[in-house]
Amino acid sequence: MLTTKKLSCDLCVVGGGISGMCAAISAAREGASVVLMQERPVLGGNASSEMRMWICGSFGENNRETGILEEIALENMYRNPSKSYPLFDTVLFDFVKREKNITLLLNCTCMDAEVEKGSFADGRDTRIRSVKGYQMTTQIFFVVEAKNFADCSGDSILAPLTGAAFRMGREGKDEYGENTKTEKGDTMTMGMSCLIGARETEHPVSFTPPAFAKKLTEADFYGRSPDPYDDGQNFWYLELGGDRDSIHDTEEVRDELISLALGTWDYVKNSGAYKTETWDVDFLGFLPGKRESRRMVGEYTVREQDLTQNTVFEDEVAYGGWPLDDHFPGGFYHRGEPNTYYHLTPPYSIPYRALYSSHVENLFFAGRNISMTHVAMSSMRVMATCGLLGEAVGRAAAVCAKYGVTPHGVYKDRKKLAEVQAHLMAGDCFLPSKKREISLLCRSAALNVANAQLRNGEDRGHKNYGTTEENARYEARIGERITYTVEKTPLKSVHIVFDSDLNRKTQEGSVVDRTHNTRILKKLSSPDLHMPATLCRSFKLVGTKDGKEIELLKVENNRKRAYDLALSDEFESLSLIPLSLWGEGETVPVISFDFA
């Protein structure tokens, strides 16, 4: 008989992709106990070394996703300048393992759930008591009891296991009044992909395809150009399965994708269409990366119009900005362009009500499975947006644990909802319609530099604030003291934000070289990443008490954009002293420095 272990926690997160990781980390940082159940041996999902998709997000100046995602990106620049996927796996692993409140279960597949039916608060009829996972490496069953659960599995495994309402496929144009050519709703989705990775060498490399590789010609690549010298190339269009069942037919589709991928590389290497004599394939994904399957039903369903018309939600907890990027269900076999691509005006707002179940009392969800239409999903599915959704769920789950309320209870109580939003912004998450509240004590304190931007609650230059990148910061001389003077007063916290070059203008190479954490095609000339030239490299935070200076924080080789530190003492002054910069120059950009 196999062993069964029982665990209990405040939040059980099922799925360790980017959204699940961010949910687990953000909840743990707020003091909640978390179990993160991931069926794969590595974290990151589609962004991991197993699948190798890029983490894409919002378009536009200053719209890059911050919070946990930017922390990961900066750490990756420091530790993984060559953009290696295996090293990126270690960065993600480290971010989860360093959180003492997270119990990580890798290689553990969620396979069952225990629920209770009844009449619960706010019209809910189901409550999850526990989920059960099987860890193949140890042959142990894990039963996890939790106050709340978050389905970040992509395929929404907790829907069939708990009876949670979900949708799958495309809505007809009349259902939500969306601008879609789908006249009548159907079960078709976007497909899945197995990617190819390759590198340029200094010598000729041959390729002999296996017999099962699909034979392809120039006609098969209409609208697609598999040139490995193209920096934007990652073979995403090697896509199938949207016209089948994107869950139950995955193994069958995977076999076809492998044949298609090898046939593509055979064409790239041996057709003579591209100069690839010295290119060698060094990765072929055997685990398909999915774009779409089940979408949970929440209290609000995000529609295309919310994105195109930039609906502002009072319960805004995240944002997006990727185009409406809808792939045809036929995938690679669709003749013509492989997708439709409609640019939006980012950022658009995403409401909290789309992140928890309409009838399961204690079920959150984050990622490509939130409550949204197929058309809205074509934009909101990208991983950077999913990471923001996960971070929002984690913060909300921590508030649930703190006050003993349900996910809907947070929405009902505007003070608790405001607390979630405040925690997100304190953690360096941008909410387009919100600003951080600055304490009266900070606003009225004497500041020795004439720069109101340091204490205006705006942590980036953004058109929503009416500010630009240039006027959103103070250029502090190296060694300069930025000092608040107050009467001897108890201080609770301090917030600091530096300039991490969100638009990646100080990196080298093409837009793709500069903006992505990882690289699937490596040319001999591909540049390495480096720490942003605009980021503060070392600094001190000091306070004065009874005329004596106390060092509160000193950081060398800084790899963070933002700090939100708890204080618990009385001070007469508070000083931030930038000591060095990662790039060259005599000034260090400081975006925010305030306290409460």
C-alpha positions as CSV (number, residue, x, y, z in Angstrom):
1,M,0.0,0.0,0.0
2,L,1.3,3.4,-0.9
3,T,1.8,6.1,1.7
4,T,-0.6,9.1,2.1
5,K,0.5,12.3,3.7
6,K,-1.8,15.1,4.8
7,L,-1.0,18.8,4.7
8,S,-3.0,21.8,5.7
9,C,-2.6,25.4,4.7
10,D,-4.3,28.7,4.0
11,L,-3.9,28.4,0.2
12,C,-3.4,25.4,-2.0
13,V,-2.2,26.4,-5.5
14,V,-2.6,23.8,-8.2
15,G,-0.2,24.4,-11.1
16,G,3.3,25.8,-10.9
17,G,3.4,27.9,-14.1
18,I,4.0,31.6,-14.0
19,S,0.6,32.4,-12.6
20,G,0.7,29.7,-10.0
21,M,4.2,30.7,-8.9
22,C,3.2,34.3,-8.5
23,A,0.1,33.3,-6.6
24,A,2.1,31.2,-4.2
25,I,4.9,33.7,-3.7
26,S,2.6,36.7,-3.2
27,A,0.4,34.9,-0.6
28,A,3.4,33.6,1.2
29,R,5.0,37.0,1.4
30,E,1.8,38.3,3.1
31,G,2.2,35.5,5.8
32,A,-0.2,32.9,4.4
33,S,0.8,29.3,4.5
34,V,0.9,27.8,1.0
35,V,1.2,24.4,-0.7
36,L,2.1,24.6,-4.4
37,M,1.3,21.4,-6.3
38,Q,3.1,21.2,-9.6
39,E,2.9,18.1,-11.9
40,R,6.1,18.8,-13.7
41,P,9.7,18.5,-12.4
42,V,10.3,22.2,-13.1
43,L,8.4,25.4,-12.5
44,G,7.4,28.0,-15.1
45,G,5.0,26.0,-17.3
46,N,5.1,27.3,-20.8
47,A,8.1,29.4,-19.9
48,S,10.2,26.5,-18.6
49,S,12.9,24.6,-20.3
50,E,10.3,21.9,-21.1
51,M,8.3,24.1,-23.5
52,R,10.4,27.3,-24.0
53,M,7.7,29.9,-24.8
54,W,8.6,33.6,-24.3
55,I,6.9,35.5,-21.4
56,C,5.0,38.1,-23.3
57,G,2.8,40.9,-21.9
58,S,1.5,44.4,-22.4
59,F,2.7,46.5,-25.4
60,G,3.6,50.1,-25.0
61,E,6.1,52.4,-23.3
62,N,6.3,51.9,-19.5
63,N,3.7,49.1,-19.6
64,R,6.1,46.3,-18.6
65,E,4.7,44.2,-15.8
66,T,6.5,44.7,-12.5
67,G,6.0,43.1,-9.1
68,I,7.3,39.5,-8.8
69,L,7.8,39.3,-12.6
70,E,10.3,42.2,-12.7
71,E,12.1,40.7,-9.7
72,I,12.5,37.5,-11.6
73,A,13.6,39.3,-14.7
74,L,16.3,41.3,-12.9
75,E,17.6,38.2,-11.0
76,N,17.7,36.4,-14.4
77,M,19.8,39.3,-15.9
78,Y,22.3,38.9,-13.1
79,R,22.5,35.1,-13.0
80,N,21.7,34.1,-16.5
81,P,23.1,36.7,-19.0
82,S,23.2,34.1,-21.9
83,K,19.4,33.5,-21.5
84,S,19.8,29.8,-20.9
85,Y,16.5,28.0,-20.3
86,P,17.9,25.5,-17.8
87,L,19.4,28.4,-15.8
88,F,16.1,30.2,-16.0
89,D,14.5,27.1,-14.4
90,T,16.9,27.5,-11.4
91,V,15.9,31.2,-11.1
92,L,12.2,30.2,-10.8
93,F,13.0,27.3,-8.5
94,D,15.0,29.7,-6.2
95,F,12.1,32.2,-6.0
96,V,9.8,29.6,-4.7
97,K,12.2,27.8,-2.4
98,R,13.3,30.9,-0.7
99,E,9.8,31.5,0.7
100,K,9.6,29.8,4.0
101,N,5.7,29.8,3.9
102,I,5.6,27.7,0.7
103,T,5.6,23.9,0.7
104,L,6.5,22.9,-2.9
105,L,5.4,19.5,-4.3
106,L,7.0,18.9,-7.7
107,N,6.2,15.9,-9.9
108,C,2.8,15.9,-8.1
109,T,-0.3,15.6,-10.2
110,C,-3.7,16.8,-8.9
111,M,-6.0,13.8,-9.4
112,D,-9.0,14.1,-7.1
113,A,-10.8,16.5,-4.8
114,E,-13.2,16.2,-1.9
115,V,-16.0,18.7,-1.9
116,E,-19.1,19.3,0.2
117,K,-22.4,20.5,-1.1
118,G,-24.8,22.7,0.7
119,S,-26.1,26.3,1.0
120,F,-23.1,28.5,1.7
121,A,-22.7,32.2,2.0
122,D,-23.6,34.5,-1.0
123,G,-25.4,31.8,-2.9
124,R,-22.5,29.3,-3.2
125,D,-23.4,25.6,-3.3
126,T,-20.0,24.0,-3.2
127,R,-17.0,24.1,-0.9
128,I,-13.7,22.3,-1.5
129,R,-12.3,20.5,1.5
130,S,-9.2,19.0,0.0
131,V,-7.4,18.0,-3.1
132,K,-5.3,14.9,-3.7
133,G,-2.1,14.6,-5.6
134,Y,0.2,11.7,-6.6
135,Q,3.9,12.4,-6.6
136,M,5.5,10.0,-9.0
137,T,9.1,10.3,-7.8
138,T,8.2,9.2,-4.2
139,Q,5.1,7.2,-4.9
140,I,3.3,9.2,-2.2
141,F,-0.2,10.5,-2.2
142,F,-0.6,14.0,-0.8
143,V,-4.0,15.2,0.6
144,V,-4.0,19.0,1.0
145,E,-6.7,20.6,3.1
146,A,-6.9,24.4,2.7
147,K,-9.0,27.4,3.4
148,N,-8.9,28.4,-0.2
149,F,-7.7,26.8,-3.5
150,A,-6.3,28.4,-6.6
151,D,-6.5,26.6,-9.9
152,C,-3.5,27.8,-11.9
153,S,-3.3,24.6,-13.9
154,G,-4.1,26.0,-17.3
155,D,-6.5,23.2,-18.2
156,S,-8.6,23.9,-15.0
157,I,-8.3,20.5,-13.5
158,L,-10.4,21.5,-10.5
159,A,-13.4,22.1,-12.8
160,P,-14.1,18.4,-13.5
161,L,-12.9,17.4,-10.0
162,T,-15.1,19.8,-8.1
163,G,-18.0,20.5,-10.5
164,A,-16.9,24.1,-10.9
165,A,-18.7,25.8,-13.8
166,F,-16.5,26.4,-16.9
167,R,-16.7,27.1,-20.6
168,M,-14.7,25.8,-23.5
169,G,-14.6,27.1,-27.0
170,R,-15.7,30.2,-28.9
171,E,-18.8,32.2,-28.1
172,G,-21.1,33.2,-31.0
173,K,-21.2,36.9,-31.8
174,D,-24.7,37.4,-30.4
175,E,-23.9,36.1,-26.9
176,Y,-21.7,39.0,-25.8
177,G,-22.0,41.4,-28.8
178,E,-18.3,40.9,-29.6
179,N,-16.7,41.7,-32.9
180,T,-16.2,38.1,-34.0
181,K,-16.8,36.2,-37.2
182,T,-18.0,33.2,-35.2
183,E,-21.7,33.3,-35.9
184,K,-22.6,30.4,-33.6
185,G,-20.7,29.2,-30.6
186,D,-18.6,26.1,-30.9
187,T,-16.0,24.0,-29.0
188,M,-13.0,25.1,-31.1
189,T,-10.0,26.7,-29.4
190,M,-6.6,27.8,-30.3
191,G,-4.1,25.0,-30.7
192,M,-0.9,23.9,-28.9
193,S,2.7,23.9,-30.0
194,C,5.9,22.0,-29.6
195,L,8.8,24.3,-30.3
196,I,12.3,23.9,-31.8
197,G,15.4,25.4,-30.3
198,A,18.6,25.8,-32.3
199,R,22.0,27.5,-32.3
200,E,24.4,28.8,-34.8
201,T,27.8,27.1,-34.8
202,E,31.2,27.8,-36.4
203,H,31.2,24.6,-38.6
204,P,28.8,22.8,-40.9
205,V,26.2,20.6,-39.2
206,S,24.0,18.1,-41.2
207,F,20.5,17.0,-40.3
208,T,19.0,13.6,-41.3
209,P,15.2,13.5,-40.5
210,P,13.6,10.4,-39.1
211,A,11.2,8.6,-41.4
212,F,8.2,9.9,-39.5
213,A,9.1,13.5,-40.0
214,K,6.4,15.3,-42.1
215,K,7.5,16.3,-45.6
216,L,7.0,20.0,-46.2
217,T,7.4,22.4,-49.1
218,E,7.5,26.1,-49.5
219,A,3.7,26.2,-50.0
220,D,3.2,24.8,-46.4
221,F,4.9,27.9,-45.0
222,Y,2.6,30.6,-46.5
223,G,2.4,33.4,-44.0
224,R,5.2,31.8,-41.9
225,S,9.0,32.2,-42.3
226,P,11.1,29.7,-40.4
227,D,14.4,31.7,-40.8
228,P,16.5,31.2,-37.6
229,Y,18.3,34.5,-38.3
230,D,15.0,36.3,-37.6
231,D,15.2,37.4,-34.0
232,G,11.4,37.2,-33.8
233,Q,11.4,33.6,-34.8
234,N,10.3,30.9,-32.3
235,F,8.2,28.6,-34.4
236,W,5.0,29.4,-32.5
237,Y,3.0,28.7,-35.6
238,L,3.8,25.0,-35.4
239,E,0.4,24.7,-33.9
240,L,-2.3,22.0,-34.0
241,G,-5.3,20.7,-32.0
242,G,-7.7,23.7,-32.0
243,D,-10.2,21.8,-34.1
244,R,-10.0,18.9,-31.7
245,D,-10.3,18.4,-28.0
246,S,-7.4,20.5,-26.6
247,I,-7.3,18.4,-23.4
248,H,-8.2,14.8,-24.2
249,D,-6.5,14.7,-27.6
250,T,-3.2,16.1,-26.4
251,E,-1.2,12.9,-26.8
252,E,-2.4,12.3,-30.3
253,V,-1.7,16.0,-31.2
254,R,1.7,15.8,-29.6
255,D,2.7,13.0,-32.0
256,E,1.7,15.1,-35.0
257,L,3.5,18.2,-33.6
258,I,6.8,16.2,-33.2
259,S,6.5,15.1,-36.8
260,L,5.7,18.6,-37.9
261,A,8.6,20.1,-36.0
262,L,11.1,17.7,-37.4
263,G,9.7,18.2,-40.9
264,T,10.1,22.0,-40.4
265,W,13.7,21.6,-39.4
266,D,14.3,19.3,-42.3
267,Y,12.9,22.1,-44.6
268,V,15.0,24.8,-42.8
269,K,18.2,22.7,-43.1
270,N,17.8,20.9,-46.4
271,S,15.5,22.8,-48.8
272,G,18.1,25.4,-49.7
273,A,15.6,28.2,-48.8
274,Y,17.7,29.4,-45.9
275,K,21.5,29.7,-45.2
276,T,21.5,27.3,-42.3
277,E,24.6,25.1,-43.0
278,T,26.1,25.9,-39.6
279,W,22.9,25.7,-37.6
280,D,22.3,22.8,-35.2
281,V,19.0,21.9,-33.5
282,D,19.5,21.7,-29.7
283,F,15.9,21.4,-28.4
284,L,12.7,19.8,-29.4
285,G,9.7,20.2,-27.1
286,F,7.9,16.9,-26.4
287,L,5.4,18.6,-24.0
288,P,3.0,20.8,-26.0
289,G,2.5,24.3,-24.8
290,K,-1.2,25.1,-24.7
291,R,-2.9,28.4,-25.5
292,E,-6.5,27.5,-24.6
293,S,-8.8,24.9,-23.0
294,R,-11.3,25.3,-20.1
295,R,-12.1,28.8,-18.8
296,M,-13.7,29.0,-15.4
297,V,-16.9,30.9,-14.8
298,G,-16.5,33.7,-12.3
299,E,-18.8,36.5,-11.0
300,Y,-17.8,38.6,-14.1
301,T,-16.8,37.5,-17.6
302,V,-14.3,39.8,-19.2
303,R,-15.4,40.6,-22.8
304,E,-13.7,42.0,-25.8
305,Q,-15.4,45.4,-25.3
306,D,-13.8,45.7,-21.9
307,L,-10.4,45.5,-23.6
308,T,-11.1,47.6,-26.7
309,Q,-13.0,50.3,-24.7
310,N,-10.7,50.3,-21.7
311,T,-13.4,49.6,-19.1
312,V,-12.2,50.9,-15.7
313,F,-13.2,48.5,-12.9
314,E,-13.4,49.6,-9.3
315,D,-12.2,46.1,-8.4
316,E,-9.2,46.4,-10.7
317,V,-6.3,44.1,-9.6
318,A,-4.3,43.6,-12.8
319,Y,-3.9,44.8,-16.3
320,G,-3.2,43.6,-19.8
321,G,-2.1,45.0,-23.2
322,W,-1.2,42.2,-25.6
323,P,-3.1,42.5,-28.9
324,L,-6.2,40.5,-29.6
325,D,-4.2,37.6,-31.1
326,D,-6.6,34.9,-32.1
327,H,-5.2,31.8,-33.8
328,F,-7.2,29.8,-36.3
329,P,-8.3,26.4,-34.9
330,G,-6.7,24.6,-37.9
331,G,-3.3,25.9,-36.8
332,F,-0.5,25.0,-39.2
333,Y,-2.9,23.5,-41.6
334,H,-5.0,26.6,-41.9
335,R,-4.2,28.1,-45.3
336,G,-3.3,31.8,-45.1
337,E,-2.1,33.9,-42.2
338,P,-2.1,31.8,-39.0
339,N,-3.7,34.4,-36.8
340,T,-5.6,37.6,-36.6
341,Y,-3.9,40.4,-34.8
342,Y,-5.8,43.5,-33.5
343,H,-3.8,46.1,-31.6
344,L,-5.3,47.6,-28.4
345,T,-4.6,50.8,-26.5
346,P,-2.9,49.4,-23.4
347,P,-3.2,49.1,-20.5
348,Y,-6.7,47.7,-20.0
349,S,-8.1,46.9,-16.6
350,I,-8.9,43.4,-15.3
351,P,-11.4,43.0,-12.4
352,Y,-11.0,40.9,-9.3
353,R,-14.5,39.3,-9.9
354,A,-13.1,37.3,-12.9
355,L,-10.6,35.5,-10.6
356,Y,-12.9,33.4,-8.4
357,S,-15.8,31.0,-8.9
358,S,-19.4,32.0,-9.2
359,H,-20.6,29.1,-7.1
360,V,-17.6,27.3,-5.5
361,E,-17.1,29.2,-2.2
362,N,-13.4,28.9,-1.9
363,L,-12.0,28.6,-5.4
364,F,-9.7,31.1,-7.0
365,F,-8.2,30.8,-10.5
366,A,-5.4,32.6,-12.3
367,G,-3.9,32.3,-15.7
368,R,-5.4,31.5,-19.1
369,N,-8.4,29.9,-17.4
370,I,-10.0,32.9,-15.7
371,S,-13.6,34.1,-16.4
372,M,-13.4,35.6,-19.9
373,T,-14.6,35.1,-23.4
374,H,-12.6,33.4,-26.1
375,V,-11.9,36.7,-27.8
376,A,-10.8,38.4,-24.6
377,M,-8.7,35.4,-23.8
378,S,-6.8,35.8,-27.1
379,S,-5.1,38.8,-25.4
380,M,-5.2,38.0,-21.7
381,R,-3.7,34.5,-22.1
382,V,-0.1,35.7,-22.4
383,M,2.2,34.7,-19.4
384,A,3.1,38.2,-18.1
385,T,-0.6,39.0,-17.8
386,C,-1.2,35.6,-16.2
387,G,1.6,36.4,-13.7
388,L,-0.2,39.6,-12.6
389,L,-3.4,37.6,-12.2
390,G,-1.6,35.1,-10.0
391,E,-0.1,37.8,-7.9
392,A,-3.5,39.3,-7.4
393,V,-5.0,36.0,-6.3
394,G,-2.2,35.4,-3.9
395,R,-2.7,38.8,-2.2
396,A,-6.4,38.2,-2.1
397,A,-6.0,34.7,-0.6
398,A,-3.8,36.2,2.1
399,V,-6.5,38.7,3.0
400,C,-9.0,35.9,3.1
401,A,-6.8,34.0,5.6
402,K,-6.2,37.1,7.7
403,Y,-9.9,37.9,8.2
404,G,-11.5,34.5,7.7
405,V,-13.5,35.6,4.7
406,T,-14.2,34.0,1.3
407,P,-13.0,35.3,-2.0
408,H,-16.4,37.0,-2.6
409,G,-16.2,38.3,0.9
410,V,-13.2,40.4,-0.1
411,Y,-15.2,41.9,-3.0
412,K,-18.2,42.6,-0.8
413,D,-16.1,44.5,1.8
414,R,-14.6,47.5,0.0
415,K,-12.1,48.0,2.8
416,K,-10.7,44.5,2.2
417,L,-10.7,44.9,-1.5
418,A,-8.8,48.2,-1.1
419,E,-6.3,46.3,1.2
420,V,-5.7,43.8,-1.7
421,Q,-5.1,46.7,-4.1
422,A,-2.8,48.5,-1.6
423,H,-0.8,45.3,-1.1
424,L,-0.4,44.9,-4.8
425,M,0.8,48.4,-5.3
426,A,3.1,48.2,-2.3
427,G,4.6,45.1,-4.0
428,D,5.3,47.2,-7.1
429,C,2.3,46.0,-9.2
430,F,0.9,48.7,-11.4
431,L,-2.9,49.3,-11.4
432,P,-3.8,51.7,-14.2
433,S,-6.6,53.5,-12.4
434,K,-5.0,53.6,-8.9
435,K,-2.2,55.4,-7.1
436,R,-0.6,54.4,-3.8
437,E,-1.9,56.4,-0.9
438,I,0.9,58.6,0.7
439,S,0.5,59.2,4.4
440,L,-0.2,62.7,5.6
441,L,3.0,62.4,7.8
442,C,5.1,61.8,4.7
443,R,3.3,64.5,2.6
444,S,3.9,67.1,5.3
445,A,7.5,66.1,6.2
446,A,10.4,68.4,5.2
447,L,12.3,67.0,2.3
448,N,15.7,68.3,1.4
449,V,15.3,68.0,-2.4
450,A,12.7,69.8,-4.5
451,N,11.1,66.9,-6.3
452,A,7.4,66.1,-5.6
453,Q,7.6,62.9,-7.8
454,L,9.3,61.1,-4.9
455,R,6.1,61.1,-2.8
456,N,3.2,61.2,-5.3
457,G,2.3,57.5,-5.2
458,E,3.3,57.0,-8.8
459,D,5.9,54.3,-9.3
460,R,6.5,54.7,-13.0
461,G,6.2,57.3,-15.7
462,H,2.8,56.7,-17.3
463,K,0.3,58.4,-19.4
464,N,-2.5,57.4,-16.9
465,Y,-0.7,59.6,-14.4
466,G,0.0,62.4,-16.9
467,T,3.7,61.8,-16.5
468,T,6.5,60.7,-18.8
469,E,9.5,58.5,-18.2
470,E,11.7,61.6,-17.9
471,N,9.7,63.5,-15.3
472,A,8.8,60.6,-13.1
473,R,12.1,60.4,-11.2
474,Y,14.7,62.3,-9.2
475,E,18.3,62.1,-10.4
476,A,20.3,61.8,-7.2
477,R,24.0,62.3,-7.3
478,I,26.0,59.3,-6.1
479,G,26.5,59.7,-2.4
480,E,23.7,62.3,-2.1
481,R,21.4,62.1,0.9
482,I,17.7,62.3,0.2
483,T,16.4,63.1,3.6
484,Y,13.0,63.5,5.3
485,T,12.9,65.3,8.6
486,V,10.1,64.7,11.0
487,E,9.5,65.2,14.7
488,K,10.4,62.1,16.7
489,T,7.7,59.9,15.2
490,P,6.9,56.1,15.0
491,L,7.3,55.0,11.4
492,K,5.7,51.9,10.0
493,S,7.1,51.4,6.6
494,V,9.3,52.9,3.8
495,H,8.8,52.5,0.1
496,I,11.6,52.8,-2.4
497,V,11.5,52.4,-6.2
498,F,14.5,52.7,-8.6
499,D,14.6,52.8,-12.4
500,S,15.0,49.2,-13.8
501,D,14.7,50.4,-17.4
502,L,11.3,49.0,-18.0
503,N,11.5,49.7,-21.7
504,R,14.9,47.9,-21.8
505,K,16.5,50.7,-23.8
506,T,19.9,50.0,-22.1
507,Q,20.1,46.4,-23.3
508,E,21.8,45.5,-26.6
509,G,20.4,44.0,-29.8
510,S,17.0,43.9,-31.4
511,V,13.7,44.4,-29.6
512,V,13.5,40.6,-29.0
513,D,17.1,40.5,-27.7
514,R,16.4,43.3,-25.3
515,T,13.0,42.4,-23.9
516,H,12.9,38.6,-23.4
517,N,14.3,36.7,-20.4
518,T,15.3,33.6,-22.5
519,R,16.5,32.7,-26.0
520,I,15.3,29.8,-28.1
521,L,17.5,30.5,-31.2
522,K,21.0,31.6,-30.5
523,K,23.1,33.2,-33.2
524,L,26.9,33.6,-32.8
525,S,26.2,37.4,-32.6
526,S,23.4,37.2,-30.1
527,P,24.1,39.7,-27.2
528,D,24.1,38.8,-23.6
529,L,21.8,40.4,-21.0
530,H,23.3,42.7,-18.4
531,M,21.9,44.5,-15.4
532,P,20.0,47.7,-16.4
533,A,22.4,50.7,-16.7
534,T,19.8,52.9,-15.0
535,L,19.4,50.7,-11.9
536,C,20.9,51.6,-8.5
537,R,23.6,49.1,-7.7
538,S,24.2,49.9,-4.1
539,F,22.5,52.1,-1.5
540,K,21.9,52.7,2.2
541,L,18.8,53.6,4.1
542,V,19.5,55.3,7.5
543,G,17.4,56.7,10.2
544,T,18.3,59.2,12.9
545,K,17.1,58.6,16.5
546,D,18.2,60.7,19.5
547,G,20.8,62.3,17.3
548,K,22.4,58.9,16.4
549,E,22.4,57.5,12.9
550,I,21.1,53.9,12.5
551,E,21.6,51.9,9.4
552,L,18.3,50.3,8.5
553,L,19.3,48.7,5.2
554,K,22.4,48.4,3.1
555,V,22.3,46.7,-0.3
556,E,25.2,45.8,-2.5
557,N,24.7,44.5,-6.1
558,N,21.1,45.4,-5.9
559,R,18.9,43.3,-8.2
560,K,15.5,44.8,-7.3
561,R,13.5,47.7,-8.6
562,A,11.3,48.2,-5.5
563,Y,11.5,47.8,-1.7
564,D,8.7,48.0,0.7
565,L,10.1,47.6,4.2
566,A,8.5,47.4,7.6
567,L,9.7,49.7,10.3
568,S,8.9,49.7,14.0
569,D,10.8,52.5,15.7
570,E,10.7,56.3,16.2
571,F,13.0,58.4,14.0
572,E,13.7,62.1,13.6
573,S,14.9,61.7,10.0
574,L,15.0,59.1,7.2
575,S,17.7,59.2,4.5
576,L,18.1,57.3,1.3
577,I,21.7,57.3,0.0
578,P,22.4,55.9,-3.5
579,L,26.0,54.8,-3.6
580,S,26.5,53.4,-7.1
581,L,24.9,52.6,-10.4
582,W,25.0,49.5,-12.6
583,G,25.8,51.7,-15.6
584,E,28.1,54.6,-16.1
585,G,27.1,58.1,-14.8
586,E,27.1,60.3,-11.8
587,T,23.4,60.2,-11.0
588,V,21.1,57.5,-9.9
589,P,17.4,57.7,-10.9
590,V,15.0,57.4,-7.9
591,I,11.4,57.1,-8.8
592,S,9.8,56.9,-5.3
593,F,10.9,57.3,-1.8
594,D,8.2,57.7,0.8
595,F,7.1,56.4,4.2
596,A,4.2,55.8,6.5
